Amino acid sequence: MKSYGLIIIAFILCLSIHAQILNSEDTVRFDGFQDTDQQPTTWETKSIADKDWLYTFGLRAGLGYSLPFQTMEARIGNGIEQISFDADQTFTFPNFAGNLEIKFGLPAPIQYFSVGFGIDYGVTPIDDLECTIKEEGTDPVYYQLGDITDVHTITFLFFLEFRYPIATGDTWIAPYFRVGAGWNLNWNTNDLIDLRRATGHFMMAVGAEYFVDKNFSLFFEPRFHTSKVAFTMPLDGHTLTGQINLTNFTLLVGFNYYFGLGKTL
């Protein structure tokens, strides 16, 4: 009997300790799931497959660096038979990229999708530009134009995102995929070249979030931007017109902060 009593006392003591752990402020709980009759107790025991991971809206900020794949094409005419350009496509300062966003969580059964609006800012230099012009009946003329200008772009973007959180250890990693489209507002730093102010824009990205807290995450995102800008440029008595392809590959890092956990729009 004494042994049974000790076992009962030990069992009650274990239950008490377990209850204290669950109620402790140091225990990390993720309240972003929809309430159910049986709420999971720790991050390790949660299952994404049968839970709604909900939030009302989130704010995001990021910084990064971009690699441009810029090309230039000019129209042929007015006695010109051929025009070719060559520009630097390497990482050159200041290929800066910045990002601010707001996104809204969608209700079940599409709770892993969100829609949002973002504002991007980027600086892309047109460096080490070379140009060859061939006029009718003459030999080609080569121009070493050097560093022409820095192109500044503000992008207004609407996007759709699919994100799926995965439990790992005592935290979450959420890979995601997004696509978006919008408009660019372009300007440059000098009068050597004139750019069209408003142009279309397309974005595609993949990334992952790492949750530091239940409503705060850090993200890493490679993204692909496509953008073409019309230009006019005077050169040695000619007025060249055409397009600059400012398509770029960008790496972003930053944070998300979520509001209204457990609720949707």
C-alpha positions in Angstrom: 0.0 0.0 0.0 2.9 2.3 0.8 4.2 1.8 -2.7 0.9 2.6 -4.3 0.6 5.7 -2.1 4.1 6.9 -3.3 3.1 6.3 -6.9 -0.1 8.3 -6.5 1.7 11.1 -4.8 4.4 11.1 -7.5 1.7 11.1 -10.2 -0.1 14.1 -8.6 3.2 15.9 -8.3 4.0 15.4 -12.0 0.6 16.7 -13.0 1.1 19.8 -10.8 4.5 20.4 -12.4 3.1 20.0 -15.9 0.3 22.4 -15.2 2.8 25.0 -13.8 4.9 24.6 -17.0 1.8 25.2 -19.2 0.8 28.3 -17.3 4.3 29.7 -17.1 4.9 33.0 -18.9 8.1 31.4 -20.3 6.1 28.8 -22.2 5.8 29.8 -25.8 2.3 29.5 -27.2 1.2 30.3 -30.7 -2.3 31.8 -30.6 -2.5 32.4 -34.4 -4.6 29.2 -34.9 -8.3 29.2 -34.9 -9.7 28.2 -31.5 -10.8 24.6 -31.2 -12.0 22.3 -28.4 -8.6 20.8 -28.0 -5.9 23.6 -28.2 -2.3 22.3 -28.6 -0.1 23.1 -25.7 3.4 23.6 -27.3 4.8 24.4 -30.7 6.1 20.9 -31.1 2.7 19.3 -30.8 0.8 21.6 -33.2 -0.2 20.2 -36.6 -0.6 22.6 -39.5 -2.6 20.2 -41.6 -5.8 20.4 -39.6 -5.6 24.0 -38.3 -6.4 27.4 -39.7 -3.4 29.7 -39.4 -5.2 33.0 -39.4 -4.3 36.7 -39.2 -6.2 39.9 -40.1 -3.3 41.8 -41.6 0.5 42.1 -41.6 3.0 44.8 -42.1 6.4 44.2 -43.7 9.6 46.1 -44.3 12.7 44.9 -46.2 16.1 46.0 -47.6 18.2 44.3 -50.3 20.5 44.4 -53.3 19.7 43.7 -56.9 21.6 42.4 -60.0 20.3 44.1 -63.1 20.1 42.4 -66.5 19.9 45.7 -68.3 19.9 45.9 -72.1 19.3 48.9 -74.4 17.7 48.9 -77.8 17.4 51.9 -80.1 15.3 52.5 -83.1 17.0 52.6 -86.5 16.3 55.4 -88.9 17.3 58.8 -90.2 20.4 57.4 -92.0 21.4 55.0 -89.2 21.7 51.4 -90.3 22.8 49.8 -87.0 23.0 50.7 -83.3 24.3 48.5 -80.5 24.7 49.0 -76.8 26.7 47.3 -74.1 26.2 48.1 -70.4 27.7 46.8 -67.1 25.5 44.0 -65.6 27.6 43.3 -62.5 26.9 44.2 -58.9 27.8 47.9 -58.9 26.9 50.3 -56.1 24.2 51.6 -55.5 21.9 48.7 -56.7 19.7 49.4 -53.6 16.3 47.9 -53.1 13.7 48.7 -50.4 10.2 47.3 -49.7 7.2 48.3 -47.6 4.0 46.2 -47.6 0.6 45.5 -46.1 -1.1 42.2 -46.7 -4.5 40.7 -45.6 -5.1 37.1 -44.6 -8.0 35.4 -46.4 -10.6 33.1 -44.6 -11.0 29.4 -45.0 -10.8 27.4 -47.2 -8.1 29.7 -48.7 -6.5 30.6 -45.4 -3.0 30.0 -46.8 -3.4 32.8 -49.3 -3.1 36.5 -48.8 -3.5 39.7 -50.9 -1.6 42.8 -50.4 -0.2 46.1 -51.6 3.5 47.1 -51.6 5.7 50.0 -52.4 9.2 49.3 -53.6 12.1 51.6 -54.1 15.2 50.8 -56.2 18.3 52.5 -57.6 19.9 50.9 -60.7 23.0 52.5 -62.2 23.6 52.5 -66.0 27.4 52.1 -65.9 30.2 51.5 -68.4 27.9 52.1 -71.3 29.3 51.5 -74.8 27.6 52.3 -78.1 28.3 51.6 -81.7 26.6 53.5 -84.5 26.8 52.7 -88.2 25.4 55.2 -90.7 24.7 54.5 -94.3 27.9 54.4 -96.4 30.2 54.9 -93.4 32.2 52.7 -91.0 30.9 52.0 -87.5 31.7 54.6 -84.9 32.4 53.4 -81.3 31.5 55.5 -78.3 32.7 54.9 -74.8 30.0 56.7 -72.8 31.0 55.5 -69.3 28.7 55.9 -66.3 25.5 57.5 -67.7 23.1 57.9 -64.8 21.4 56.3 -61.8 17.8 55.2 -62.5 15.5 55.7 -59.4 12.2 53.7 -59.4 9.2 53.7 -57.1 6.9 50.7 -57.7 3.3 50.5 -56.6 2.4 46.8 -56.6 -0.6 44.5 -55.9 0.3 40.9 -55.2 -1.1 37.5 -54.3 0.9 35.2 -51.8 0.6 31.6 -50.9 2.3 30.7 -47.6 2.4 27.4 -45.7 3.8 27.3 -42.2 5.8 24.2 -41.1 6.6 23.4 -37.5 10.3 22.8 -36.8 11.6 22.4 -33.3 10.2 25.2 -31.1 9.4 27.6 -33.9 8.0 27.8 -37.4 9.3 28.2 -40.9 6.9 29.4 -43.5 7.9 29.1 -47.2 5.9 31.2 -49.6 5.4 32.1 -53.3 4.1 35.4 -54.6 3.3 37.1 -57.9 2.4 40.7 -58.4 1.9 43.5 -61.0 1.8 47.3 -60.9 3.3 50.5 -62.1 6.7 52.2 -61.9 7.5 55.8 -61.4 11.0 56.4 -62.9 13.4 59.3 -62.8 17.2 59.7 -63.3 20.0 61.9 -61.9 21.1 63.9 -64.9 20.2 65.2 -68.4 22.4 62.8 -70.4 19.3 60.6 -70.9 15.6 61.2 -70.6 13.4 58.3 -69.3 9.7 57.7 -69.6 8.2 58.5 -66.2 5.5 55.8 -65.9 5.9 52.1 -66.9 4.4 48.7 -66.2 5.9 46.2 -63.8 5.7 42.4 -63.0 7.2 40.6 -60.0 7.6 37.0 -59.0 9.2 35.8 -55.8 9.8 32.8 -53.5 10.9 33.1 -49.9 10.7 31.9 -46.3 9.8 33.4 -42.9 11.3 32.4 -39.6 9.1 33.1 -36.6 10.8 34.8 -33.7 7.5 35.2 -31.9 3.9 34.3 -32.5 3.3 37.5 -34.5 6.8 38.5 -35.6 8.9 36.9 -38.3 12.1 37.5 -40.2 12.2 36.8 -43.9 14.6 36.1 -46.8 13.3 36.6 -50.3 14.8 36.2 -53.8 12.6 38.1 -56.3 12.5 38.7 -60.0 11.4 42.1 -61.4 10.7 42.9 -65.0 10.5 46.5 -66.3 11.1 48.3 -69.6 11.6 52.0 -69.8 11.5 54.1 -73.0 14.4 56.6 -73.3 15.6 59.5 -75.5 19.3 60.3 -75.6 21.3 62.8 -77.6 24.6 61.5 -79.0 27.0 63.2 -81.4 24.3 65.0 -83.4 21.9 62.1 -83.2 18.8 61.7 -81.1 18.5 58.1 -80.1 15.2 56.6 -78.9 14.4 53.2 -77.7 14.0 51.0 -74.6 16.1 50.1 -71.5 15.3 46.8 -70.0 15.8 47.2 -66.2 14.8 43.6 -65.4 16.7 42.6 -62.2 17.1 39.8 -59.7 16.9 41.1 -56.1 17.7 39.6 -52.7 15.6 41.0 -49.8 15.8 40.5 -46.0 13.4 42.1 -43.5 10.6 41.4 -41.0 6.8 40.9 -40.8 4.6 41.9 -37.9 1.1 40.3 -37.8 -2.1 41.8 -36.2 -5.4 40.2 -35.4 -4.2 36.6 -34.8 -7.0 34.1 -35.1 -9.1 36.3 -37.2 -9.5 37.1 -40.9 -11.1 40.0 -42.9 
